[in-house]
Amino acid sequence: MQALDQAIFDAPYIVIDRDNNKVVTATTADAARVALHQHAAAVSIVGTARAGIEVVDVDAADTGAPAEAGTAASEDLRDWLTGYGLPYLRRASGRPGGHHLIARVPAELLDAFAAYVADVAVHHGVAATLRVPRTLRLLTAEHRHGNPAPVLDGTMTPADAPAASTSPARAPKRPACRPAPGPSGTGQQTASEREYGRTCAAIRRGLNFTQTWAILGDCQVVERGQADFRKYMWFPAVTEIAAERGLDEDAAWDLAREASAARARALGRRAWRDRYWLPAVERAADPAQRRVRRLTDRPDEPTQPDTVDPAQRAAAIERTRTAMHDAAADLIASFRPQRQKSIRAVIDALAVALVSRDGSIDVRTLAEQACVSKGVTVQVKADLTEHGIIAVAEKYGGGADDCHRYVLGPRADQALPQNETTRWYTPTPRTYGHANPERMRLHHVRERTRWKLRCTLEEATRQTGERWSTSQHPAAKTARSLWAQRARWDALPDDVQEQKRKQRRAFLGKLDPGERSRWFDWLNKRDSIAQAAARARTGQDHPADVALLTSAPMTVHLGMRERTWLDGPTAGRAGPSQLLLFNRAA
């Protein structure tokens, strides 16, 4: 092993303590070993891999995946290297499910290897990264916490390592569709930077993923489709806005995982923190950068006529908002501080709807834009109506797309100034509640999907007397199964849900790579079935959609225990009881 260390690693050699902090730096391995015994705090030695040697760090614990998933990921990477005949070493990193792979990868295969590492990370739900710089604990050095970290297998010998070279090592290319992390430093923005700014602006204004996608223009990420947009633009934009809103790291990480679970699994929390979160926090703390981003925000507002001057609209919103706050001052003062903030947030969201949408807004959209839970929003709306702050001009008339329309109540109307004035100062920032907006949107999407399907089926079966709960419409049958699965899952306590997720990850880690591939192929087909059901719900289905829904296999209802996904349509139903799986890209 000492001969391999000399062949693989080069200066600088870093002697570290138990907290992975540098104690001293040495120019040779022998000098580092001497320093290791001279310093009481020193526990291990880290070297720098020579040019041509690539180091992959696989960490299952970083994403909460089971140890088996990390082992399976390292074995897949080993098989890739073996398939190309490349020399490698694989060792345990010391953490459960953690592995290091050291391999000599030629420059012409480096980009392909980097892409495969990213794919393996997504496939197994672990963190797997090519280390840059390529620093790693020596093969002969002990783990800094004394954990066992043996070399598991490998084909690399000292003769396979590259000779010393003065030329710099080439780093693998970054993903082609990486978004701009912030405003461009030059005067001219690229298309991706412009659309990234519009994405951030849309999130600030409460638009969800679907609404944002509909207003974007042409750029490289958008051309690649919604999956890449979600990974490489929506994911960092959600992180950016979380930093602007002052959320802590745990809450921001939860939002990022909900924005793109696939991207979060591929990066892991540590890489997400270094690449996205910490720079976003720095930008959020810089007032100059905040002004630049607001000046470059240009999201489309489909509900606004093009003839309306934005300055006039902003002034009208401010006048309406001020009048509502003045009229509700006594109401706000009668509640505790937490509820006061919720009332102000709902008033601010209602003011925008009154000016921009003629007062038409449903309770779920109102809750999302105020960042207040739906239940509290309903209570606040009732209090505002009772005290004459708002009034219902038109009530819900039925159907999937209708909603109440509100106007100013008598008290707020009296407080509204009659003369419009031009404001030469920045209006008071909007108030937001403490609810998790992304989590609310996901929950509301499910509620809206159920309600729209119910309205569609009631309209379609009005002549026959059928009900949506018993209709044989293919979308209804598929949706009922999915709803039942979701209801059973939501009824489970959080600890039971997490236990089942770990069981499923462990089970998938034990599957043959071919079986895992076929299961994920089925999940992709299941997505197509769900999309067909959504089109049928809106009445825009095609004959192919109806055929797809009608011929959907029993796997839709029974999951993995129905073996058609693995053995074909003639297979029997056998296997363990089902653990619910959801779309990996959700």
VOSE-851722 format. One record per residue (C-alpha): residue number from 1; y, x, z. Coordinates in steps of 0.1 Angstrom, whole numbers. Layout:
NUM, Y, X, Z
...
end
This chain:
1, 0, 0, 0
2, 24, 29, 7
3, 19, 41, -29
4, 27, 6, -42
5, 58, 5, -20
6, 70, 38, -36
7, 63, 25, -71
8, 78, -10, -67
9, 108, -4, -45
10, 139, 18, -47
11, 170, 24, -27
12, 189, 10, -9
13, 164, 4, 19
14, 178, -18, 47
15, 165, -18, 82
16, 169, -53, 97
17, 166, -69, 132
18, 149, -101, 142
19, 178, -122, 129
20, 176, -106, 95
21, 209, -87, 101
22, 213, -52, 88
23, 209, -24, 114
24, 212, 6, 91
25, 209, 15, 54
26, 188, 44, 41
27, 184, 61, 7
28, 147, 67, 10
29, 117, 48, 24
30, 109, 77, 48
31, 144, 78, 62
32, 142, 40, 67
33, 109, 44, 86
34, 125, 70, 109
35, 154, 47, 115
36, 130, 19, 123
37, 117, 39, 153
38, 151, 52, 164
39, 169, 18, 168
40, 156, -6, 195
41, 168, -37, 175
42, 151, -27, 143
43, 119, -46, 134
44, 114, -43, 97
45, 124, -27, 64
46, 137, -44, 32
47, 137, -26, -2
48, 151, -33, -36
49, 127, -39, -64
50, 131, -16, -94
51, 144, -29, -127
52, 116, -48, -145
53, 100, -60, -113
54, 107, -97, -105
55, 104, -113, -70
56, 97, -150, -65
57, 102, -165, -30
58, 82, -198, -26
59, 91, -217, 6
60, 76, -251, 13
61, 93, -256, 47
62, 127, -254, 32
63, 122, -288, 15
64, 99, -303, 42
65, 69, -301, 19
66, 34, -294, 34
67, 21, -259, 35
68, -5, -268, 9
69, 22, -275, -17
70, 36, -240, -13
71, 2, -225, -18
72, -4, -246, -49
73, 29, -236, -63
74, 22, -199, -58
75, -12, -203, -74
76, 4, -219, -105
77, 28, -190, -108
78, -1, -166, -104
79, -20, -184, -132
80, 10, -182, -155
81, 13, -144, -149
82, -24, -140, -154
83, -23, -159, -186
84, 2, -135, -201
85, -17, -105, -187
86, 11, -94, -164
87, 4, -74, -133
88, 13, -91, -100
89, 9, -92, -63
90, 8, -124, -41
91, 13, -123, -4
92, 21, -147, 24
93, 57, -146, 35
94, 50, -154, 71
95, 62, -190, 72
96, 37, -219, 67
97, 34, -225, 30
98, 56, -195, 22
99, 46, -169, -4
100, 61, -139, -23
101, 51, -131, -58
102, 59, -96, -72
103, 53, -91, -109
104, 64, -69, -137
105, 79, -93, -163
106, 92, -79, -196
107, 127, -89, -207
108, 115, -111, -235
109, 95, -133, -211
110, 121, -134, -183
111, 138, -166, -193
112, 105, -184, -199
113, 93, -172, -164
114, 125, -184, -148
115, 121, -218, -164
116, 85, -221, -153
117, 95, -212, -117
118, 120, -241, -117
119, 94, -265, -132
120, 68, -255, -106
121, 94, -261, -78
122, 101, -296, -91
123, 64, -304, -96
124, 53, -294, -61
125, 85, -304, -43
126, 90, -269, -28
127, 118, -243, -30
128, 109, -215, -55
129, 136, -190, -66
130, 138, -157, -84
131, 155, -134, -60
132, 188, -120, -72
133, 193, -93, -59
134, 156, -85, -58
135, 154, -75, -22
136, 121, -80, -3
137, 103, -67, 28
138, 81, -37, 20
139, 44, -43, 17
140, 38, -19, 46
141, 65, -34, 68
142, 58, -59, 95
143, 73, -94, 95
144, 105, -95, 115
145, 90, -121, 138
146, 55, -106, 139
147, 40, -133, 118
148, 9, -125, 97
149, 19, -118, 61
150, -11, -102, 43
151, -14, -95, 6
152, -36, -123, -7
153, -45, -111, -42
154, -31, -92, -72
155, -37, -69, -101
156, -7, -45, -98
157, -13, -8, -93
158, 12, 20, -89
159, 8, 28, -126
160, 19, -7, -136
161, 53, -3, -119
162, 82, 8, -142
163, 96, 43, -140
164, 130, 49, -124
165, 158, 38, -148
166, 195, 40, -146
167, 200, 9, -168
168, 208, -23, -150
169, 182, -51, -148
170, 188, -82, -168
171, 191, -114, -148
172, 175, -146, -161
173, 197, -170, -179
174, 212, -199, -159
175, 202, -234, -169
176, 220, -243, -201
177, 234, -275, -187
178, 249, -262, -155
179, 281, -281, -147
180, 315, -268, -139
181, 317, -265, -101
182, 354, -273, -100
183, 385, -272, -121
184, 387, -246, -148
185, 408, -215, -141
186, 422, -215, -176
187, 446, -239, -191
188, 421, -255, -214
189, 391, -274, -200
190, 358, -275, -217
191, 342, -309, -224
192, 317, -304, -195
193, 345, -296, -171
194, 365, -326, -182
195, 335, -349, -178
196, 327, -333, -145
197, 362, -341, -133
198, 358, -377, -145
199, 325, -380, -127
200, 341, -369, -94
201, 370, -393, -99
202, 345, -421, -106
203, 327, -414, -73
204, 360, -414, -54
205, 367, -448, -68
206, 333, -462, -57
207, 315, -463, -91
208, 278, -459, -90
209, 256, -438, -113
210, 252, -465, -140
211, 289, -474, -141
212, 298, -437, -143
213, 274, -430, -171
214, 289, -459, -191
215, 324, -444, -191
216, 316, -407, -199
217, 325, -391, -232
218, 306, -365, -252
219, 296, -332, -237
220, 265, -310, -235
221, 251, -325, -203
222, 257, -361, -214
223, 240, -354, -248
224, 209, -342, -230
225, 204, -376, -214
226, 206, -393, -180
227, 180, -371, -163
228, 199, -339, -169
229, 232, -356, -161
230, 218, -367, -128
231, 205, -332, -120
232, 234, -310, -132
233, 265, -331, -130
234, 260, -361, -107
235, 242, -340, -80
236, 270, -314, -76
237, 297, -341, -80
238, 282, -361, -51
239, 282, -329, -30
240, 319, -323, -40
241, 331, -357, -28
242, 310, -354, 4
243, 330, -323, 12
244, 363, -340, 4
245, 355, -369, 27
246, 348, -345, 56
247, 311, -352, 60
248, 289, -328, 79
249, 263, -307, 61
250, 234, -330, 72
251, 250, -361, 58
252, 260, -343, 26
253, 224, -330, 21
254, 211, -366, 25
255, 236, -378, -2
256, 226, -350, -25
257, 189, -357, -21
258, 196, -394, -29
259, 217, -384, -59
260, 188, -363, -75
261, 156, -358, -55
262, 142, -337, -83
263, 171, -313, -82
264, 171, -312, -44
265, 134, -303, -44
266, 139, -276, -70
267, 168, -259, -51
268, 159, -264, -15
269, 186, -269, 12
270, 194, -232, 15
271, 201, -227, -22
272, 221, -260, -23
273, 242, -249, 6
274, 251, -215, -10
275, 256, -228, -46
276, 272, -262, -40
277, 281, -271, -5
278, 300, -240, 8
279, 321, -237, -23
280, 329, -274, -22
281, 340, -271, 14
282, 363, -243, 5
283, 378, -263, -23
284, 382, -294, -1
285, 402, -273, 24
286, 426, -260, -3
287, 454, -286, -9
288, 463, -269, -42
289, 429, -274, -56
290, 428, -310, -44
291, 460, -318, -62
292, 446, -301, -94
293, 415, -323, -93
294, 435, -355, -88
295, 458, -347, -117
296, 429, -341, -140
297, 410, -372, -130
298, 409, -396, -159
299, 381, -421, -154
300, 381, -451, -176
301, 388, -484, -158
302, 371, -510, -180
303, 385, -539, -160
304, 421, -528, -167
305, 440, -536, -199
306, 453, -506, -217
307, 489, -520, -217
308, 492, -517, -179
309, 511, -487, -167
310, 491, -468, -141
311, 523, -462, -121
312, 531, -499, -120
313, 495, -507, -111
314, 495, -482, -82
315, 528, -496, -70
316, 514, -531, -71
317, 484, -521, -52
318, 505, -504, -25
319, 528, -535, -22
320, 498, -558, -18
321, 480, -534, 6
322, 511, -530, 28
323, 517, -568, 29
324, 481, -574, 39
325, 482, -547, 67
326, 515, -561, 80
327, 501, -597, 81
328, 469, -585, 98
329, 485, -563, 124
330, 478, -587, 153
331, 442, -593, 141
332, 435, -555, 138
333, 450, -549, 173
334, 426, -573, 189
335, 395, -553, 180
336, 381, -520, 192
337, 390, -488, 172
338, 357, -487, 153
339, 362, -523, 140
340, 399, -516, 133
341, 389, -489, 108
342, 364, -512, 91
343, 391, -539, 88
344, 416, -515, 73
345, 389, -502, 48
346, 381, -537, 37
347, 417, -546, 33
348, 423, -515, 12
349, 394, -524, -11
350, 405, -560, -14
351, 440, -549, -24
352, 426, -530, -53
353, 405, -560, -64
354, 434, -584, -61
355, 456, -563, -84
356, 430, -548, -108
357, 404, -576, -111
358, 424, -607, -105
359, 407, -609, -71
360, 371, -613, -84
361, 347, -591, -63
362, 313, -597, -48
363, 306, -588, -12
364, 282, -559, -20
365, 307, -542, -43
366, 334, -548, -17
367, 312, -532, 10
368, 304, -502, -13
369, 341, -495, -21
370, 351, -498, 16
371, 321, -478, 29
372, 314, -506, 54
373, 281, -523, 58
374, 276, -556, 41
375, 272, -575, 74
376, 304, -561, 88
377, 322, -568, 55
378, 311, -604, 56
379, 325, -608, 92
380, 358, -590, 83
381, 362, -612, 52
382, 357, -643, 74
383, 383, -631, 99
384, 408, -624, 72
385, 403, -658, 57
386, 406, -675, 90
387, 439, -657, 98
388, 454, -665, 64
389, 453, -629, 51
390, 432, -639, 21
391, 421, -672, 5
392, 392, -682, -18
393, 407, -694, -51
394, 373, -699, -68
395, 339, -700, -51
396, 307, -687, -64
397, 296, -709, -93
398, 259, -698, -97
399, 242, -673, -119
400, 236, -636, -116
401, 271, -624, -125
402, 294, -649, -108
403, 313, -642, -75
404, 342, -654, -54
405, 378, -649, -65
406, 403, -642, -38
407, 441, -645, -36
408, 466, -636, -9
409, 466, -660, 20
410, 498, -677, 32
411, 506, -650, 59
412, 501, -621, 35
413, 520, -639, 7
414, 550, -643, 31
415, 549, -606, 39
416, 548, -595, 3
417, 582, -582, -8
418, 596, -602, -37
419, 614, -573, -54
420, 593, -545, -69
421, 605, -511, -59
422, 597, -477, -73
423, 581, -453, -48
424, 589, -416, -51
425, 564, -406, -24
426, 526, -405, -23
427, 511, -437, -9
428, 492, -437, 23
429, 456, -426, 16
430, 429, -453, 16
431, 408, -459, 47
432, 370, -457, 44
433, 343, -468, 68
434, 314, -446, 81
435, 286, -463, 61
436, 266, -441, 37
437, 278, -453, 3
438, 248, -440, -17
439, 223, -455, 6
440, 241, -489, 4
441, 242, -487, -34
442, 205, -481, -36
443, 198, -510, -12
444, 222, -533, -31
445, 207, -523, -65
446, 173, -536, -52
447, 189, -568, -39
448, 208, -574, -72
449, 177, -568, -93
450, 158, -594, -73
451, 187, -619, -75
452, 193, -614, -113
453, 156, -618, -121
454, 155, -650, -100
455, 185, -664, -118
456, 170, -655, -152
457, 137, -670, -145
458, 151, -702, -130
459, 172, -706, -162
460, 141, -699, -184
461, 118, -722, -165
462, 141, -751, -158
463, 124, -773, -183
464, 89, -766, -170
465, 96, -767, -133
466, 82, -733, -126
467, 96, -711, -98
468, 102, -674, -100
469, 78, -668, -72
470, 49, -684, -92
471, 60, -679, -128
472, 36, -661, -151
473, 65, -644, -170
474, 53, -608, -173
475, 85, -595, -158
476, 80, -618, -128
477, 44, -606, -123
478, 54, -570, -124
479, 85, -574, -103
480, 65, -594, -76
481, 41, -565, -73
482, 69, -539, -70
483, 87, -561, -45
484, 57, -566, -23
485, 51, -528, -23
486, 87, -522, -13
487, 86, -548, 14
488, 54, -533, 29
489, 70, -498, 28
490, 103, -509, 43
491, 84, -526, 71
492, 69, -493, 83
493, 87, -473, 110
494, 105, -441, 99
495, 79, -418, 116
496, 50, -436, 98
497, 68, -433, 65
498, 73, -396, 70
499, 36, -392, 80
500, 25, -410, 49
501, 47, -388, 27
502, 32, -357, 42
503, -3, -370, 37
504, 5, -377, 0
505, 20, -343, -6
506, -10, -327, 10
507, -34, -347, -11
508, -15, -339, -43
509, -15, -302, -34
510, -53, -303, -33
511, -57, -319, -67
512, -67, -300, -97
513, -35, -291, -118
514, -49, -313, -146
515, -53, -342, -123
516, -17, -338, -109
517, -4, -336, -144
518, -22, -369, -154
519, -9, -386, -122
520, 27, -376, -130
521, 21, -387, -166
522, 12, -421, -152
523, 44, -422, -131
524, 64, -416, -163
525, 46, -446, -179
526, 53, -466, -148
527, 90, -459, -153
528, 87, -473, -188
529, 71, -504, -175
530, 99, -508, -149
531, 125, -504, -176
532, 108, -530, -198
533, 109, -554, -168
534, 146, -547, -164
535, 153, -555, -200
536, 132, -587, -197
537, 152, -596, -167
538, 185, -595, -186
539, 170, -613, -216
540, 173, -583, -239
541, 135, -575, -241
542, 118, -568, -274
543, 82, -578, -284
544, 71, -543, -275
545, 85, -548, -239
546, 66, -580, -235
547, 34, -564, -248
548, 39, -534, -224
549, 44, -557, -194
550, 15, -580, -203
551, -9, -551, -208
552, 2, -531, -177
553, -29, -516, -160
554, -40, -525, -125
555, -25, -491, -114
556, 9, -509, -113
557, -5, -530, -84
558, -31, -508, -68
559, -16, -473, -72
560, -38, -442, -70
561, -69, -460, -58
562, -72, -476, -92
563, -87, -448, -112
564, -76, -458, -147
565, -48, -432, -145
566, -75, -404, -142
567, -107, -416, -158
568, -95, -440, -184
569, -97, -478, -187
570, -134, -479, -181
571, -133, -463, -147
572, -142, -482, -116
573, -119, -487, -86
574, -128, -462, -60
575, -110, -439, -37
576, -90, -439, -5
577, -64, -466, 4
578, -31, -463, -14
579, -1, -444, -1
580, 30, -458, -19
581, 46, -434, -44
582, 81, -439, -59
583, 98, -425, -90
584, 102, -387, -86
585, 136, -388, -104
586, 151, -415, -81
end
